[in-house]
Amino acid sequence: MKAKRTGMKTVSWTDARGFERRSLLPEDEPDELVRLGVPQDPPDLAGLDWDVIQRELHNELVRRGLFTFDDVQRAQNGLTGAIRATLGKHLVALYRRGRREK
């Protein structure tokens, strides 16, 4: 006799450290087993080199002339642009590394 195959469901939960998580579980399994499911998390941010990001962000803020709160207010998207320019490329690289490891 063949085992009946069920679909998968996505269950969201928060771990003990406060990180929001998502896991896939078979539809017929109770949500309480979520920690045993297939993780659906983004890459682990511990893989980012925060010292490098801090230096690059600092340098980007200098290049954009964002030294004071008044500078930030005058440069409409300056702060957001600086954050995207530095953090974005590191996050994309982290996602790419995760894809190659699969």
C-alpha positions as CSV (number, residue, x, y, z in Angstrom):
1,M,0.0,0.0,0.0
2,K,1.4,3.4,-0.9
3,A,1.7,6.1,1.7
4,K,-0.6,9.0,1.0
5,R,1.3,12.2,0.0
6,T,0.3,15.4,1.5
7,G,1.1,19.0,0.5
8,M,3.2,21.3,2.5
9,K,2.2,24.3,4.6
10,T,4.2,27.3,5.7
11,V,4.3,28.0,9.4
12,S,5.7,31.3,10.9
13,W,7.1,31.3,14.4
14,T,9.5,33.3,16.6
15,D,12.5,31.6,18.2
16,A,13.7,32.1,21.7
17,R,16.1,34.9,20.6
18,G,13.2,36.8,19.0
19,F,14.0,36.0,15.4
20,E,11.0,35.5,13.2
21,R,11.2,32.2,11.3
22,R,9.3,30.3,8.7
23,S,9.3,26.5,8.1
24,L,7.6,24.1,5.8
25,L,5.7,21.3,7.4
26,P,3.6,18.5,5.8
27,E,0.0,19.7,5.9
28,D,-1.0,16.8,8.2
29,E,1.6,17.6,10.9
30,P,0.7,19.9,13.9
31,D,2.2,23.4,14.0
32,E,3.9,22.5,17.2
33,L,6.5,20.5,15.2
34,V,7.5,23.7,13.3
35,R,11.1,23.5,14.6
36,L,11.5,20.1,12.8
37,G,10.2,21.5,9.5
38,V,12.3,22.7,6.5
39,P,13.6,26.2,7.3
40,Q,12.6,29.0,4.9
41,D,14.9,31.6,6.4
42,P,17.0,34.2,4.7
43,P,20.8,33.7,4.8
44,D,22.4,33.9,8.3
45,L,23.4,37.5,8.8
46,A,26.3,36.4,10.9
47,G,28.0,35.7,7.6
48,L,28.3,39.5,7.0
49,D,31.6,41.2,7.9
50,W,30.2,44.1,10.0
51,D,33.6,45.8,10.4
52,V,33.9,46.1,6.6
53,I,30.3,47.3,6.3
54,Q,30.8,49.9,9.0
55,R,33.9,51.3,7.3
56,E,32.2,51.3,3.8
57,L,29.1,53.0,5.3
58,H,31.2,55.6,7.0
59,N,33.0,56.4,3.8
60,E,29.8,56.6,1.8
61,L,28.4,59.0,4.4
62,V,31.5,61.2,4.0
63,R,31.3,61.1,0.2
64,R,27.7,62.2,0.4
65,G,28.5,65.0,2.8
66,L,26.1,63.6,5.5
67,F,27.8,64.8,8.7
68,T,24.8,66.3,10.7
69,F,21.1,65.8,11.0
70,D,20.6,68.9,9.0
71,D,22.7,67.3,6.2
72,V,20.5,64.2,6.3
73,Q,17.3,66.3,6.1
74,R,18.6,68.3,3.2
75,A,19.7,65.2,1.2
76,Q,16.2,63.7,0.7
77,N,17.3,60.1,0.0
78,G,21.0,60.5,0.9
79,L,20.9,58.3,4.0
80,T,18.8,55.6,2.4
81,G,21.0,55.6,-0.6
82,A,24.2,55.3,1.5
83,I,22.7,52.3,3.4
84,R,21.6,50.6,0.2
85,A,24.9,51.3,-1.5
86,T,26.8,49.6,1.2
87,L,24.6,47.0,2.9
88,G,22.8,46.0,-0.3
89,K,25.9,44.6,-2.1
90,H,26.9,42.6,0.9
91,L,23.4,41.1,1.3
92,V,23.2,40.2,-2.3
93,A,26.6,38.4,-2.0
94,L,25.4,36.5,1.0
95,Y,22.3,35.3,-0.9
96,R,24.5,34.3,-3.8
97,R,26.9,32.3,-1.5
98,G,23.8,30.5,-0.1
99,R,22.6,29.6,-3.5
100,R,26.0,28.1,-4.6
101,E,26.1,26.0,-1.4
102,K,22.8,24.2,-2.2
